[in-house]
């Protein structure tokens, strides 16, 4: 049976709302991974995959303000999606 669980997407929306509201990113990789695995099977593949992504800022050369730019899911410790 398919279960509709939006916890992972809700977590991403929460990060985005906080970023817009406070101009700062309040982010927990542990919560991010937990929310992903709550809606996914705990296969070795899924566990490995979620440990390689994060929510964060993608660097743009023309952006000078630390909190302006493009945010979203990206490869961990990299400046691109």
N, CA, C and O atoms as CSV, one atom per row, in Angstrom:
chain,resi,resn,atom,element,x,y,z
A,1,UNK,N,N,0.847,-1.184,0.000
A,1,UNK,CA,C,0.000,0.000,0.000
A,1,UNK,C,C,0.886,1.238,0.000
A,1,UNK,O,O,1.860,1.316,0.748
A,2,UNK,N,N,0.546,2.184,-0.827
A,2,UNK,CA,C,1.301,3.435,-0.937
A,2,UNK,C,C,0.866,4.390,0.166
A,2,UNK,O,O,-0.327,4.607,0.379
A,3,UNK,N,N,1.829,4.950,0.854
A,3,UNK,CA,C,1.543,5.914,1.920
A,3,UNK,C,C,1.968,7.303,1.457
A,3,UNK,O,O,3.094,7.494,0.996
A,4,UNK,N,N,1.074,8.256,1.580
A,4,UNK,CA,C,1.370,9.635,1.191
A,4,UNK,C,C,1.917,10.377,2.408
A,4,UNK,O,O,1.168,10.700,3.330
A,5,UNK,N,N,3.208,10.643,2.410
A,5,UNK,CA,C,3.854,11.320,3.519
A,5,UNK,C,C,4.662,12.484,2.955
A,5,UNK,O,O,5.566,12.284,2.143
A,6,UNK,N,N,4.341,13.669,3.376
A,6,UNK,CA,C,5.002,14.855,2.819
A,6,UNK,C,C,6.005,15.482,3.781
A,6,UNK,O,O,6.368,16.647,3.614
A,7,UNK,N,N,6.455,14.742,4.773
A,7,UNK,CA,C,7.349,15.315,5.777
A,7,UNK,C,C,8.618,15.900,5.160
A,7,UNK,O,O,9.078,16.958,5.590
A,8,UNK,N,N,9.184,15.236,4.170
A,8,UNK,CA,C,10.406,15.723,3.540
A,8,UNK,C,C,10.164,17.059,2.837
A,8,UNK,O,O,10.934,18.004,3.006
A,9,UNK,N,N,9.088,17.132,2.049
A,9,UNK,CA,C,8.759,18.390,1.370
A,9,UNK,C,C,8.381,19.478,2.368
A,9,UNK,O,O,8.702,20.648,2.163
A,10,UNK,N,N,7.709,19.104,3.433
A,10,UNK,CA,C,7.366,20.070,4.482
A,10,UNK,C,C,8.632,20.642,5.119
A,10,UNK,O,O,8.685,21.831,5.435
A,11,UNK,N,N,9.634,19.815,5.306
A,11,UNK,CA,C,10.904,20.265,5.900
A,11,UNK,C,C,11.583,21.274,4.966
A,11,UNK,O,O,12.107,22.286,5.430
A,12,UNK,N,N,11.578,21.012,3.682
A,12,UNK,CA,C,12.169,21.942,2.721
A,12,UNK,C,C,11.407,23.265,2.730
A,12,UNK,O,O,12.015,24.335,2.705
A,13,UNK,N,N,10.076,23.192,2.764
A,13,UNK,CA,C,9.263,24.421,2.841
A,13,UNK,C,C,9.566,25.196,4.120
A,13,UNK,O,O,9.638,26.425,4.100
A,14,UNK,N,N,9.743,24.487,5.220
A,14,UNK,CA,C,10.072,25.129,6.500
A,14,UNK,C,C,11.392,25.890,6.398
A,14,UNK,O,O,11.480,27.038,6.834
A,15,UNK,N,N,12.410,25.263,5.830
A,15,UNK,CA,C,13.702,25.937,5.659
A,15,UNK,C,C,13.543,27.197,4.811
A,15,UNK,O,O,14.112,28.242,5.128
A,16,UNK,N,N,12.768,27.091,3.735
A,16,UNK,CA,C,12.587,28.219,2.832
A,16,UNK,C,C,11.838,29.361,3.508
A,16,UNK,O,O,12.225,30.521,3.372
A,17,UNK,N,N,10.770,29.045,4.235
A,17,UNK,CA,C,10.003,30.085,4.935
A,17,UNK,C,C,10.866,30.807,5.966
A,17,UNK,O,O,10.814,32.033,6.065
A,18,UNK,N,N,11.651,30.067,6.726
A,18,UNK,CA,C,12.536,30.670,7.722
A,18,UNK,C,C,13.581,31.556,7.061
A,18,UNK,O,O,13.908,32.629,7.568
A,19,UNK,N,N,14.095,31.106,5.940
A,19,UNK,CA,C,15.095,31.873,5.205
A,19,UNK,C,C,14.520,33.206,4.752
A,19,UNK,O,O,15.164,34.244,4.905
A,20,UNK,N,N,13.314,33.186,4.196
A,20,UNK,CA,C,12.676,34.415,3.736
A,20,UNK,C,C,12.327,35.320,4.917
A,20,UNK,O,O,12.537,36.531,4.858
A,21,UNK,N,N,11.800,34.736,5.976
A,21,UNK,CA,C,11.346,35.499,7.139
A,21,UNK,C,C,12.511,36.135,7.909
A,21,UNK,O,O,12.437,37.303,8.288
A,22,UNK,N,N,13.569,35.383,8.136
A,22,UNK,CA,C,14.662,35.830,9.005
A,22,UNK,C,C,15.945,36.185,8.264
A,22,UNK,O,O,16.892,36.673,8.881
A,23,UNK,N,N,15.995,35.954,6.975
A,23,UNK,CA,C,17.211,36.158,6.175
A,23,UNK,C,C,18.391,35.360,6.715
A,23,UNK,O,O,19.545,35.775,6.606
A,24,UNK,N,N,18.077,34.210,7.297
A,24,UNK,CA,C,19.138,33.296,7.721
A,24,UNK,C,C,18.613,31.875,7.623
A,24,UNK,O,O,17.415,31.631,7.764
A,25,UNK,N,N,19.499,30.965,7.386
A,25,UNK,CA,C,19.123,29.574,7.195
A,25,UNK,C,C,19.328,28.807,8.491
A,25,UNK,O,O,20.449,28.685,8.984
A,26,UNK,N,N,18.242,28.295,9.031
A,26,UNK,CA,C,18.308,27.425,10.203
A,26,UNK,C,C,18.133,26.013,9.681
A,26,UNK,O,O,17.030,25.613,9.307
A,27,UNK,N,N,19.215,25.265,9.657
A,27,UNK,CA,C,19.249,23.985,8.963
A,27,UNK,C,C,19.858,22.915,9.840
A,27,UNK,O,O,20.870,23.143,10.502
A,28,UNK,N,N,19.243,21.752,9.845
A,28,UNK,CA,C,19.772,20.593,10.549
A,28,UNK,C,C,19.866,19.427,9.571
A,28,UNK,O,O,18.845,18.933,9.092
A,29,UNK,N,N,21.063,18.995,9.279
A,29,UNK,CA,C,21.238,17.861,8.360
A,29,UNK,C,C,20.576,16.614,8.939
A,29,UNK,O,O,20.008,15.810,8.201
A,30,UNK,N,N,20.647,16.457,10.242
A,30,UNK,CA,C,20.034,15.287,10.887
A,30,UNK,C,C,18.516,15.277,10.670
A,30,UNK,O,O,17.947,14.241,10.325
A,31,UNK,N,N,17.861,16.424,10.870
A,31,UNK,CA,C,16.412,16.515,10.646
A,31,UNK,C,C,16.069,16.310,9.171
A,31,UNK,O,O,15.070,15.674,8.837
A,32,UNK,N,N,16.906,16.855,8.301
A,32,UNK,CA,C,16.728,16.717,6.862
A,32,UNK,C,C,16.749,15.238,6.465
A,32,UNK,O,O,15.860,14.770,5.753
A,33,UNK,N,N,17.758,14.512,6.923
A,33,UNK,CA,C,17.885,13.098,6.595
A,33,UNK,C,C,16.742,12.290,7.208
A,33,UNK,O,O,16.202,11.392,6.562
A,34,UNK,N,N,16.377,12.600,8.434
A,34,UNK,CA,C,15.287,11.891,9.107
A,34,UNK,C,C,13.981,12.070,8.352
A,34,UNK,O,O,13.240,11.105,8.166
A,35,UNK,N,N,13.685,13.292,7.911
A,35,UNK,CA,C,12.440,13.542,7.194
A,35,UNK,C,C,12.422,12.809,5.853
A,35,UNK,O,O,11.367,12.349,5.417
A,36,UNK,N,N,13.573,12.697,5.200
A,36,UNK,CA,C,13.661,11.954,3.947
A,36,UNK,C,C,13.385,10.476,4.185
A,36,UNK,O,O,12.598,9.860,3.467
A,37,UNK,N,N,14.035,9.911,5.195
A,37,UNK,CA,C,13.906,8.477,5.450
A,37,UNK,C,C,12.550,8.108,6.037
A,37,UNK,O,O,12.150,6.945,5.985
A,38,UNK,N,N,11.837,9.086,6.595
A,38,UNK,CA,C,10.493,8.824,7.108
A,38,UNK,C,C,9.552,8.458,5.970
A,38,UNK,O,O,8.656,7.635,6.153
A,39,UNK,N,N,9.740,9.048,4.816
A,39,UNK,CA,C,8.848,8.767,3.695
A,39,UNK,C,C,9.437,7.787,2.698
A,39,UNK,O,O,8.775,7.437,1.722
A,40,UNK,N,N,10.666,7.336,2.919
A,40,UNK,CA,C,11.330,6.420,1.994
A,40,UNK,C,C,11.706,5.140,2.718
A,40,UNK,O,O,11.773,5.095,3.946
A,41,UNK,N,N,11.943,4.120,1.946
A,41,UNK,CA,C,12.420,2.880,2.565
A,41,UNK,C,C,13.862,3.094,3.036
A,41,UNK,O,O,14.591,3.911,2.474
A,42,UNK,N,N,14.252,2.373,4.040
A,42,UNK,CA,C,15.587,2.518,4.630
A,42,UNK,C,C,16.586,1.563,3.963
A,42,UNK,O,O,17.328,0.848,4.636
A,43,UNK,N,N,16.584,1.570,2.656
A,43,UNK,CA,C,17.524,0.719,1.928
A,43,UNK,C,C,18.915,1.349,2.002
A,43,UNK,O,O,19.036,2.559,2.192
A,44,UNK,N,N,19.943,0.552,1.857
A,44,UNK,CA,C,21.295,1.119,1.834
A,44,UNK,C,C,21.443,2.209,0.769
A,44,UNK,O,O,22.144,3.197,0.990
A,45,UNK,N,N,20.791,2.038,-0.379
A,45,UNK,CA,C,20.852,3.029,-1.447
A,45,UNK,C,C,20.268,4.364,-0.995
A,45,UNK,O,O,20.891,5.406,-1.200
A,46,UNK,N,N,19.074,4.352,-0.379
A,46,UNK,CA,C,18.439,5.592,0.076
A,46,UNK,C,C,19.241,6.262,1.192
A,46,UNK,O,O,19.385,7.484,1.208
A,47,UNK,N,N,19.750,5.480,2.102
A,47,UNK,CA,C,20.553,6.037,3.199
A,47,UNK,C,C,21.811,6.696,2.646
A,47,UNK,O,O,22.167,7.798,3.064
A,48,UNK,N,N,22.483,6.035,1.715
A,48,UNK,CA,C,23.677,6.603,1.090
A,48,UNK,C,C,23.335,7.871,0.308
A,48,UNK,O,O,24.063,8.861,0.376
A,49,UNK,N,N,22.233,7.841,-0.430
A,49,UNK,CA,C,21.850,8.981,-1.262
A,49,UNK,C,C,21.552,10.218,-0.424
A,49,UNK,O,O,22.036,11.305,-0.742
A,50,UNK,N,N,20.768,10.074,0.636
A,50,UNK,CA,C,20.390,11.246,1.437
A,50,UNK,C,C,21.592,11.833,2.176
A,50,UNK,O,O,21.595,13.020,2.501
A,51,UNK,N,N,22.585,11.036,2.436
A,51,UNK,CA,C,23.789,11.547,3.094
A,51,UNK,C,C,24.669,12.342,2.144
A,51,UNK,O,O,25.653,12.947,2.570
A,52,UNK,N,N,24.328,12.348,0.870
A,52,UNK,CA,C,25.110,13.085,-0.125
A,52,UNK,C,C,24.440,14.377,-0.575
A,52,UNK,O,O,25.013,15.120,-1.372
A,53,UNK,N,N,23.228,14.660,-0.074
A,53,UNK,CA,C,22.547,15.888,-0.463
A,53,UNK,C,C,22.260,16.740,0.767
A,53,UNK,O,O,22.255,16.251,1.897
A,54,UNK,N,N,22.022,18.020,0.520
A,54,UNK,CA,C,21.677,18.949,1.581
A,54,UNK,C,C,20.845,20.078,0.991
A,54,UNK,O,O,20.742,20.216,-0.228
A,55,UNK,N,N,20.256,20.879,1.861
A,55,UNK,CA,C,19.553,22.082,1.443
A,55,UNK,C,C,20.493,23.236,1.708
A,55,UNK,O,O,21.004,23.372,2.819
A,56,UNK,N,N,20.731,24.064,0.717
A,56,UNK,CA,C,21.651,25.174,0.936
A,56,UNK,C,C,21.702,26.130,-0.228
A,56,UNK,O,O,20.949,26.018,-1.196
A,57,UNK,N,N,22.604,27.065,-0.106
A,57,UNK,CA,C,22.778,28.133,-1.093
A,57,UNK,C,C,23.689,27.673,-2.216
A,57,UNK,O,O,24.711,27.024,-1.996
A,58,UNK,N,N,23.290,28.023,-3.410
A,58,UNK,CA,C,24.117,27.763,-4.580
A,58,UNK,C,C,24.820,29.065,-4.922
A,58,UNK,O,O,24.168,30.097,-5.079
A,59,UNK,N,N,26.106,29.029,-5.035
A,59,UNK,CA,C,26.910,30.231,-5.257
A,59,UNK,C,C,26.645,30.835,-6.622
A,59,UNK,O,O,26.588,30.130,-7.629
A,60,UNK,N,N,26.486,32.121,-6.641
A,60,UNK,CA,C,26.382,32.883,-7.881
A,60,UNK,C,C,27.404,34.011,-7.806
A,60,UNK,O,O,27.469,34.713,-6.798
A,61,UNK,N,N,28.192,34.195,-8.839
A,61,UNK,CA,C,29.267,35.181,-8.828
A,61,UNK,C,C,28.775,36.598,-8.566
A,61,UNK,O,O,29.455,37.372,-7.892
A,62,UNK,N,N,27.609,36.947,-9.088
A,62,UNK,CA,C,27.116,38.316,-8.978
A,62,UNK,C,C,26.404,38.612,-7.660
A,62,UNK,O,O,26.057,39.767,-7.411
A,63,UNK,N,N,26.179,37.632,-6.822
A,63,UNK,CA,C,25.459,37.839,-5.568
A,63,UNK,C,C,26.464,38.170,-4.470
A,63,UNK,O,O,27.375,37.386,-4.202
A,64,UNK,N,N,26.298,39.331,-3.834
A,64,UNK,CA,C,27.222,39.743,-2.784
A,64,UNK,C,C,26.647,39.542,-1.388
A,64,UNK,O,O,27.407,39.343,-0.440
A,65,UNK,N,N,25.331,39.590,-1.235
A,65,UNK,CA,C,24.694,39.387,0.062
A,65,UNK,C,C,24.701,37.900,0.379
A,65,UNK,O,O,24.332,37.084,-0.465
A,66,UNK,N,N,25.117,37.540,1.588
A,66,UNK,CA,C,25.257,36.135,1.965
A,66,UNK,C,C,23.962,35.344,1.813
A,66,UNK,O,O,24.008,34.158,1.485
A,67,UNK,N,N,22.810,35.971,2.043
A,67,UNK,CA,C,21.549,35.242,2.011
A,67,UNK,C,C,20.716,35.497,0.767
A,67,UNK,O,O,19.564,35.067,0.702
A,68,UNK,N,N,21.262,36.178,-0.207
A,68,UNK,CA,C,20.579,36.314,-1.487
A,68,UNK,C,C,21.197,35.311,-2.439
A,68,UNK,O,O,22.402,35.060,-2.404
A,69,UNK,N,N,20.391,34.764,-3.257
A,69,UNK,CA,C,20.886,33.776,-4.195
A,69,UNK,C,C,19.851,32.697,-4.391
A,69,UNK,O,O,18.667,32.907,-4.126
A,70,UNK,N,N,20.276,31.582,-4.838
A,70,UNK,CA,C,19.387,30.470,-5.114
A,70,UNK,C,C,19.625,29.395,-4.055
A,70,UNK,O,O,20.761,29.007,-3.784
A,71,UNK,N,N,18.536,28.929,-3.468
A,71,UNK,CA,C,18.604,27.876,-2.455
A,71,UNK,C,C,17.820,26.664,-2.933
A,71,UNK,O,O,16.842,26.799,-3.668
A,72,UNK,N,N,18.245,25.502,-2.522
A,72,UNK,CA,C,17.521,24.285,-2.865
A,72,UNK,C,C,18.337,23.059,-2.516
A,72,UNK,O,O,19.356,23.152,-1.833
A,73,UNK,N,N,17.885,21.912,-2.987
A,73,UNK,CA,C,18.625,20.682,-2.771
A,73,UNK,C,C,19.874,20.714,-3.632
A,73,UNK,O,O,19.835,21.122,-4.793
A,74,UNK,N,N,20.976,20.281,-3.050
A,74,UNK,CA,C,22.237,20.287,-3.780
A,74,UNK,C,C,23.145,19.199,-3.250
A,74,UNK,O,O,22.891,18.614,-2.197
A,75,UNK,N,N,24.195,18.936,-3.983
A,75,UNK,CA,C,25.195,17.975,-3.534
A,75,UNK,C,C,25.918,18.576,-2.335
A,75,UNK,O,O,26.329,19.735,-2.373
A,76,UNK,N,N,26.071,17.807,-1.291
A,76,UNK,CA,C,26.660,18.287,-0.048
A,76,UNK,C,C,28.065,18.843,-0.274
A,76,UNK,O,O,28.887,18.240,-0.963
A,77,UNK,N,N,28.316,19.994,0.317
A,77,UNK,CA,C,29.622,20.690,0.283
A,77,UNK,C,C,30.012,21.179,-1.106
A,77,UNK,O,O,31.173,21.509,-1.344
A,78,UNK,N,N,29.043,21.227,-2.031
A,78,UNK,CA,C,29.308,21.741,-3.379
A,78,UNK,C,C,28.448,22.968,-3.603
A,78,UNK,O,O,27.469,23.184,-2.889
A,79,UNK,N,N,28.805,23.763,-4.581
A,79,UNK,CA,C,28.080,24.990,-4.849
A,79,UNK,C,C,27.187,24.880,-6.075
A,79,UNK,O,O,26.974,25.863,-6.785
A,80,UNK,N,N,26.668,23.690,-6.322
A,80,UNK,CA,C,25.764,23.502,-7.455
A,80,UNK,C,C,24.745,22.422,-7.117
A,80,UNK,O,O,24.922,21.621,-6.199
A,81,UNK,N,N,23.658,22.439,-7.908
A,81,UNK,CA,C,22.581,21.459,-7.709
A,81,UNK,C,C,22.984,20.114,-8.233
A,81,UNK,O,O,22.208,19.162,-8.154
